[in-house]
Amino acid sequence: MRIGELAERAEVNIQTLRFYEREGLIPPPGRTTAGYRNYELSDLDRVRFIRVCQGLGFTLREIQQLVDLHRILSLPNGTRALKPSAVRELLELANERMAAMDEKIKALSTMRASLQAMATILASTPPDVCPVPR
């Protein structure tokens, strides 16, 4: 598919796709004989994954690490093709990402509890106190 179709299907701007390509988040696409970018369905999946990660608050650097980790582990040989030091590095990276996710889950749970408390106060008629913290 061409860049315009990919952008439309992934719900991003064409410039966003070019940026992702420059930053190495998506691989350079093949080209048609006329020189147009020719993307695969896997590129669409990758862009959607990037957008989900961004929506969860991950930085592009963190997303690149997740993409690299997935790419390496999805090789036909998997970790068997890696040196023990590389496996330890990937394991450390995976543990760091999981710890970051746990922190985000904890923060979101706290925010949700606060929002729920505010909604409960607002649901009472009339509210007993102002729900917005000062």
Backbone as ProteinMPNN parsed JSONL, in Angstrom:
{"seq_chain_A": "MRIGELAERAEVNIQTLRFYEREGLIPPPGRTTAGYRNYELSDLDRVRFIRVCQGLGFTLREIQQLVDLHRILSLPNGTRALKPSAVRELLELANERMAAMDEKIKALSTMRASLQAMATILASTPPDVCPVPR", "coords_chain_A": {"N_chain_A": [[0.849, -1.174, 0.0], [0.409, 2.293, -0.542], [1.873, 5.31, 0.865], [-0.092, 7.204, 1.583], [-2.413, 5.651, 1.878], [-1.606, 3.965, 3.961], [-1.241, 5.871, 5.981], [-3.868, 6.794, 6.278], [-5.232, 4.419, 7.047], [-3.906, 3.826, 9.412], [-4.491, 5.994, 10.833], [-2.859, 8.302, 11.062], [-0.68, 11.07, 10.322], [0.895, 11.665, 7.172], [3.446, 12.762, 7.386], [4.111, 11.873, 9.904], [4.532, 9.156, 9.47], [6.798, 9.281, 7.837], [8.559, 10.39, 9.665], [8.651, 8.323, 11.611], [9.899, 6.416, 10.045], [12.405, 7.657, 9.538], [13.374, 7.672, 12.146], [13.73, 5.027, 12.599], [11.704, 3.467, 13.592], [9.86, 2.234, 12.005], [10.568, 0.004, 9.344], [12.45, 0.916, 6.392], [10.394, 1.209, 3.576], [9.726, -0.926, 0.72], [10.128, 0.054, -2.694], [8.158, 1.192, -5.447], [8.39, 0.744, -9.035], [8.173, 3.272, -9.952], [9.145, 4.691, -7.881], [7.623, 5.173, -5.628], [6.801, 4.807, -2.159], [6.176, 1.588, -0.854], [4.258, -0.006, 1.251], [3.79, -2.694, 3.625], [1.338, -4.922, 5.158], [2.327, -5.559, 7.643], [3.663, -3.256, 8.328], [1.565, -1.537, 8.835], [0.524, -2.785, 11.119], [2.7, -2.344, 12.82], [2.766, 0.485, 13.009], [0.305, 0.95, 14.23], [0.81, -0.352, 16.657], [2.832, 1.314, 17.674], [1.366, 3.672, 18.031], [-0.49, 2.861, 19.991], [1.264, 2.346, 22.107], [2.277, 4.947, 22.472], [-0.059, 6.181, 23.311], [-0.271, 4.997, 25.77], [1.638, 6.271, 27.101], [4.342, 5.783, 26.645], [7.647, 6.71, 25.68], [9.18, 7.593, 22.516], [11.714, 6.493, 22.417], [11.531, 4.42, 24.304], [9.582, 2.915, 23.035], [10.979, 2.18, 20.755], [12.83, 0.457, 21.937], [11.116, -1.584, 22.781], [10.178, -2.466, 20.289], [12.592, -3.346, 19.161], [13.235, -5.422, 20.927], [11.081, -7.174, 20.476], [11.513, -7.736, 17.75], [14.004, -9.059, 17.768], [13.443, -11.29, 19.355], [11.573, -12.533, 17.8], [12.889, -13.65, 15.731], [13.686, -16.461, 13.626], [15.492, -18.18, 14.971], [15.278, -17.214, 17.48], [16.193, -16.544, 20.837], [18.293, -18.28, 20.793], [20.104, -17.552, 18.901], [21.484, -15.553, 20.029], [24.16, -14.162, 21.962], [25.063, -15.066, 25.321], [25.451, -12.716, 26.865], [23.975, -10.848, 25.443], [21.44, -11.903, 25.725], [21.097, -11.551, 28.491], [21.09, -8.76, 28.539], [18.765, -8.181, 27.052], [16.879, -9.386, 28.697], [17.139, -7.783, 30.96], [16.255, -5.359, 29.864], [13.602, -6.072, 29.253], [12.635, -6.518, 31.846], [12.934, -3.926, 32.895], [11.06, -2.541, 31.305], [8.711, -3.827, 32.106], [8.664, -3.066, 34.791], [8.336, -0.317, 34.49], [5.809, -0.321, 33.312], [4.322, -1.386, 35.432], [4.565, 0.719, 37.268], [3.144, 2.707, 35.903], [0.625, 1.533, 35.817], [0.023, 1.512, 38.542], [-0.023, 4.298, 39.056], [-2.147, 5.047, 37.372], [-4.22, 3.606, 38.563], [-4.411, 4.898, 41.021], [-5.147, 7.458, 40.135], [-7.597, 6.794, 39.001], [-9.068, 5.998, 41.249], [-9.228, 8.428, 42.615], [-10.696, 9.92, 40.771], [-13.048, 8.429, 40.766], [-13.911, 8.894, 43.387], [-14.408, 11.628, 43.208], [-16.48, 11.603, 41.318], [-18.439, 10.291, 42.778], [-18.956, 12.163, 44.79], [-19.929, 14.248, 43.203], [-22.227, 13.062, 42.273], [-23.936, 13.122, 44.384], [-26.73, 15.028, 45.571], [-27.413, 18.185, 46.644], [-23.848, 18.527, 45.951], [-21.824, 17.841, 48.789], [-19.343, 18.935, 49.333], [-16.841, 20.828, 47.549], [-15.567, 19.061, 44.836], [-13.094, 19.371, 43.668], [-9.711, 19.221, 44.327], [-7.803, 21.509, 46.303]], "CA_chain_A": [[0.0, 0.0, 0.0], [1.17, 3.535, -0.595], [1.97, 6.03, 2.133], [-1.378, 7.836, 1.898], [-3.329, 4.619, 2.372], [-1.122, 3.557, 5.28], [-1.546, 6.957, 6.911], [-5.317, 6.793, 6.513], [-5.629, 3.221, 7.788], [-3.309, 3.885, 10.749], [-4.995, 7.235, 11.421], [-1.754, 9.201, 11.352], [-0.28, 11.985, 9.268], [1.963, 11.156, 6.308], [4.724, 13.199, 7.962], [4.374, 10.993, 11.049], [5.115, 7.932, 8.914], [8.161, 9.6, 7.404], [9.327, 10.554, 10.899], [8.869, 6.982, 12.157], [10.887, 5.767, 9.184], [13.705, 8.286, 9.821], [13.794, 7.295, 13.489], [13.942, 3.589, 12.639], [10.582, 2.78, 14.238], [9.348, 1.341, 10.965], [11.646, -0.214, 8.369], [12.253, 1.581, 5.095], [9.555, 0.368, 2.715], [10.158, -1.151, -0.643], [9.708, 1.114, -3.626], [7.623, 0.769, -6.737], [9.286, 1.13, -10.131], [8.068, 4.726, -10.081], [9.796, 5.303, -6.73], [6.712, 5.388, -4.498], [6.925, 3.879, -1.03], [5.228, 0.484, -0.935], [4.208, -0.572, 2.6], [3.168, -3.997, 3.843], [0.404, -4.959, 6.29], [3.114, -5.571, 8.88], [3.958, -1.856, 8.649], [0.344, -1.018, 9.449], [0.509, -3.318, 12.483], [3.753, -1.671, 13.586], [2.346, 1.86, 13.291], [-0.758, 0.867, 15.238], [1.478, -0.676, 17.914], [3.503, 2.542, 18.122], [0.336, 4.611, 18.499], [-1.01, 2.349, 21.263], [2.309, 2.597, 23.11], [2.282, 6.383, 22.751], [-1.258, 6.456, 24.093], [-0.028, 4.515, 27.121], [2.628, 7.145, 27.723], [5.721, 5.424, 26.38], [8.393, 7.61, 24.81], [9.598, 6.928, 21.28], [12.897, 5.695, 22.75], [11.042, 3.203, 24.945], [8.891, 2.139, 21.995], [12.033, 1.586, 19.924], [13.366, -0.674, 22.684], [10.127, -2.662, 22.71], [10.189, -2.962, 18.91], [13.831, -4.106, 18.99], [13.101, -6.644, 21.71], [10.166, -8.06, 19.752], [12.165, -8.141, 16.502], [15.049, -10.04, 18.059], [12.857, -12.525, 19.872], [10.739, -13.192, 16.797], [13.728, -14.274, 14.712], [13.474, -17.909, 13.602], [16.315, -18.832, 15.98], [14.971, -16.643, 18.781], [17.342, -16.211, 21.673], [19.394, -19.212, 20.54], [21.066, -16.901, 18.032], [22.104, -14.473, 20.785], [25.17, -14.479, 22.956], [24.508, -14.967, 26.683], [25.447, -11.324, 27.33], [22.863, -10.174, 24.769], [20.22, -12.404, 26.357], [20.989, -10.853, 29.774], [20.72, -7.373, 28.241], [17.355, -8.173, 26.663], [16.106, -9.699, 29.896], [17.154, -6.563, 31.772], [15.373, -4.406, 29.195], [12.216, -6.525, 29.449], [12.29, -6.263, 33.25], [12.775, -2.476, 33.042], [9.79, -2.153, 30.684], [7.629, -4.309, 32.964], [8.641, -2.212, 35.984], [7.74, 0.95, 34.071], [4.382, -0.582, 33.138], [3.745, -1.523, 36.773], [4.465, 2.068, 37.834], [2.051, 3.391, 35.217], [-0.624, 0.92, 36.283], [-0.201, 2.009, 39.902], [-0.421, 5.708, 38.952], [-3.488, 5.094, 36.781], [-5.166, 3.113, 39.573], [-4.574, 5.989, 41.984], [-5.936, 8.494, 39.469], [-8.962, 6.294, 38.837], [-9.719, 6.041, 42.559], [-9.527, 9.838, 42.872], [-11.791, 10.307, 39.873], [-14.248, 7.76, 41.261], [-14.341, 9.627, 44.581], [-14.98, 12.89, 42.741], [-17.761, 11.293, 40.684], [-19.381, 9.964, 43.857], [-19.336, 13.442, 45.409], [-20.754, 14.993, 42.244], [-23.509, 12.375, 42.114], [-24.841, 13.495, 45.485], [-27.466, 16.242, 45.222], [-26.263, 18.847, 46.018], [-22.583, 18.05, 46.501], [-21.54, 18.301, 50.144], [-18.127, 19.745, 49.266], [-16.286, 20.967, 46.198], [-14.787, 17.851, 44.568], [-11.788, 19.668, 43.092], [-8.738, 19.497, 45.384], [-7.157, 22.839, 46.237]], "C_chain_A": [[0.891, 1.231, 0.0], [1.046, 4.289, 0.718], [0.647, 6.68, 2.541], [-2.38, 6.837, 2.464], [-2.906, 4.153, 3.765], [-1.47, 4.619, 6.32], [-3.025, 6.963, 7.264], [-5.738, 5.602, 7.377], [-5.087, 3.221, 9.221], [-3.758, 5.125, 11.516], [-3.869, 8.129, 11.928], [-1.501, 10.078, 10.133], [0.826, 11.34, 8.431], [3.328, 11.539, 6.866], [5.109, 12.354, 9.174], [5.028, 9.71, 10.565], [6.554, 8.174, 8.477], [9.081, 9.766, 8.613], [9.647, 9.19, 11.507], [9.939, 6.248, 11.349], [12.287, 6.337, 9.459], [14.268, 7.842, 11.167], [14.02, 5.792, 13.64], [12.842, 2.814, 13.337], [9.858, 1.86, 13.266], [10.46, 1.178, 9.931], [11.388, 0.568, 7.091], [11.431, 0.669, 4.192], [10.227, 0.105, 1.376], [9.641, -0.015, -1.517], [9.139, 0.498, -4.897], [8.621, 1.183, -7.809], [9.262, 2.639, -10.345], [8.674, 5.448, -8.867], [8.898, 5.581, -5.543], [6.984, 4.366, -3.394], [5.82, 2.825, -1.145], [5.247, -0.27, 0.398], [3.466, -1.894, 2.631], [2.17, -3.893, 4.997], [1.141, -4.971, 7.624], [3.496, -4.157, 9.3], [2.755, -1.2, 9.315], [0.25, -1.497, 10.9], [1.522, -2.601, 13.359], [3.335, -0.25, 13.956], [1.236, 1.867, 14.337], [-0.176, 0.545, 16.616], [2.152, 0.565, 18.502], [2.485, 3.504, 18.706], [-0.259, 4.165, 19.836], [-0.004, 2.633, 22.372], [2.378, 4.079, 23.47], [1.085, 6.76, 23.613], [-1.12, 6.001, 25.541], [1.077, 5.303, 27.821], [4.076, 6.766, 27.497], [6.361, 6.443, 25.453], [8.777, 6.853, 23.544], [10.838, 6.07, 21.523], [12.472, 4.37, 23.385], [10.34, 2.3, 23.927], [9.912, 1.462, 21.096], [12.64, 0.379, 20.624], [12.402, -1.863, 22.637], [10.102, -3.295, 21.322], [11.431, -3.825, 18.682], [13.753, -5.444, 19.717], [12.215, -7.649, 20.978], [10.812, -8.599, 18.483], [13.182, -9.243, 16.758], [14.441, -11.364, 18.498], [11.976, -13.237, 18.857], [11.559, -13.745, 15.632], [13.509, -15.779, 14.741], [14.273, -18.639, 14.695], [15.992, -18.33, 17.383], [16.235, -16.338, 19.547], [18.516, -17.158, 21.435], [20.473, -18.579, 19.671], [21.831, -15.808, 18.773], [23.163, -14.999, 21.737], [24.538, -14.348, 24.336], [24.462, -13.532, 27.204], [24.296, -10.547, 26.697], [21.532, -10.618, 25.366], [20.009, -11.696, 27.689], [20.55, -9.409, 29.572], [19.242, -7.263, 27.867], [16.453, -8.463, 27.852], [16.029, -8.484, 30.814], [16.212, -5.516, 31.178], [13.911, -4.793, 29.407], [11.77, -6.248, 30.879], [12.098, -4.773, 33.518], [11.432, -2.026, 32.48], [8.62, -2.608, 31.556], [7.523, -3.472, 34.229], [8.009, -0.861, 35.653], [6.231, 0.795, 33.883], [3.688, -0.686, 34.489], [3.574, -0.16, 37.437], [3.302, 2.832, 37.206], [0.7, 2.838, 35.65], [-0.967, 1.436, 37.671], [-0.688, 3.462, 39.87], [-1.831, 5.832, 38.385], [-4.546, 4.616, 37.774], [-5.448, 4.186, 40.617], [-5.436, 7.105, 41.386], [-7.392, 8.07, 39.326], [-9.722, 6.364, 40.154], [-10.096, 7.484, 42.909], [-10.701, 10.312, 42.025], [-13.106, 9.672, 40.318], [-14.796, 8.476, 42.485], [-14.993, 10.945, 44.189], [-16.351, 12.656, 42.111], [-18.823, 10.979, 41.729], [-19.873, 11.239, 44.537], [-20.27, 14.218, 44.488], [-22.131, 14.357, 42.074], [-24.477, 12.698, 43.242], [-25.49, 14.838, 45.149], [-27.837, 17.005, 46.477], [-24.967, 18.314, 46.618], [-22.333, 18.667, 47.879], [-20.326, 19.23, 50.16], [-17.71, 19.864, 47.816], [-15.367, 19.789, 45.93], [-13.366, 18.131, 44.058], [-10.812, 19.99, 44.219], [-8.107, 20.868, 45.204], [-5.694, 22.733, 46.518]], "O_chain_A": [[2.015, 1.188, 0.501], [0.224, 3.952, 1.57], [0.308, 6.699, 3.724], [-3.106, 7.141, 3.411], [-3.747, 3.968, 4.644], [-1.941, 4.297, 7.411], [-3.387, 7.122, 8.43], [-6.507, 5.759, 8.325], [-5.721, 2.688, 10.131], [-3.447, 5.286, 12.696], [-3.907, 8.64, 13.047], [-2.048, 9.844, 9.055], [1.61, 10.547, 8.952], [4.262, 10.739, 6.828], [6.292, 12.145, 9.44], [5.976, 9.226, 11.182], [7.428, 7.345, 8.73], [10.234, 9.338, 8.59], [10.792, 8.931, 11.878], [10.78, 5.545, 11.91], [13.246, 5.578, 9.597], [15.475, 7.657, 11.317], [14.454, 5.335, 14.697], [13.014, 1.635, 13.645], [9.31, 0.831, 13.662], [11.211, 2.119, 9.676], [10.24, 0.849, 6.749], [11.74, -0.515, 4.058], [11.153, 0.803, 0.964], [8.802, 0.778, -1.088], [9.575, -0.558, -5.355], [9.587, 1.891, -7.524], [10.221, 3.214, -10.859], [8.71, 6.678, -8.833], [9.343, 6.16, -4.552], [7.346, 3.22, -3.66], [4.68, 3.136, -1.49], [6.144, -1.076, 0.645], [2.625, -2.175, 1.777], [2.155, -2.901, 5.725], [0.637, -4.451, 8.62], [3.64, -3.882, 10.492], [2.904, -0.405, 10.244], [-0.063, -0.717, 11.798], [1.234, -2.284, 14.513], [3.529, 0.174, 15.095], [1.237, 2.71, 15.235], [-0.615, 1.1, 17.623], [2.044, 0.825, 19.701], [2.718, 4.09, 19.763], [-0.504, 4.992, 20.714], [-0.373, 3.104, 23.448], [2.521, 4.428, 24.642], [1.204, 7.566, 24.536], [-1.768, 6.547, 26.434], [1.409, 5.04, 28.977], [4.964, 7.368, 28.1], [5.71, 6.976, 24.554], [8.71, 5.624, 23.501], [10.993, 5.023, 20.894], [13.002, 3.315, 23.034], [10.488, 1.078, 23.958], [9.738, 0.304, 20.715], [12.935, -0.624, 19.974], [12.824, -3.008, 22.472], [10.017, -4.516, 21.194], [11.345, -4.899, 18.087], [14.16, -6.475, 19.18], [12.554, -8.828, 20.872], [10.677, -9.782, 18.17], [13.214, -10.245, 16.043], [14.875, -12.43, 18.062], [11.662, -14.415, 19.027], [10.997, -14.248, 14.659], [13.173, -16.324, 15.792], [13.783, -19.606, 15.278], [16.388, -18.951, 18.369], [17.237, -15.919, 18.967], [19.635, -16.853, 21.847], [21.624, -19.014, 19.695], [22.736, -15.198, 18.204], [23.078, -16.118, 22.244], [23.578, -13.597, 24.506], [23.524, -13.169, 27.914], [23.704, -9.682, 27.342], [20.607, -9.817, 25.5], [18.893, -11.281, 28.002], [19.737, -8.89, 30.336], [18.552, -6.35, 28.319], [15.39, -7.858, 27.998], [14.974, -8.192, 31.379], [15.462, -4.864, 31.905], [13.077, -3.938, 29.706], [10.649, -5.792, 31.102], [11.207, -4.389, 34.275], [10.738, -1.221, 33.102], [7.65, -1.871, 31.729], [6.419, -3.195, 34.697], [7.236, -0.324, 36.447], [5.464, 1.683, 34.255], [2.599, -0.144, 34.677], [2.562, 0.092, 38.092], [2.562, 3.524, 37.905], [-0.257, 3.592, 35.828], [-2.122, 1.762, 37.947], [-1.641, 3.819, 40.564], [-2.624, 6.639, 38.87], [-5.647, 5.163, 37.817], [-6.589, 4.361, 41.046], [-6.336, 7.628, 42.043], [-8.305, 8.875, 39.504], [-10.891, 6.748, 40.177], [-11.178, 7.726, 43.446], [-11.587, 11.017, 42.508], [-14.158, 10.308, 40.254], [-16.008, 8.649, 42.614], [-16.008, 11.338, 44.765], [-17.281, 13.427, 42.347], [-19.982, 11.364, 41.574], [-21.062, 11.378, 44.824], [-21.274, 14.776, 44.932], [-23.098, 15.052, 41.763], [-25.691, 12.567, 43.084], [-24.867, 15.687, 44.512], [-28.55, 16.457, 47.317], [-24.99, 17.709, 47.689], [-22.593, 19.849, 48.105], [-20.292, 20.199, 50.918], [-18.163, 19.104, 46.96], [-14.462, 19.534, 46.725], [-12.531, 17.227, 44.022], [-11.044, 20.922, 44.988], [-7.904, 21.327, 44.08], [-4.989, 23.742, 46.506]]}, "name": "protein", "num_of_chains": 1, "seq": "MRIGELAERAEVNIQTLRFYEREGLIPPPGRTTAGYRNYELSDLDRVRFIRVCQGLGFTLREIQQLVDLHRILSLPNGTRALKPSAVRELLELANERMAAMDEKIKALSTMRASLQAMATILASTPPDVCPVPR"}
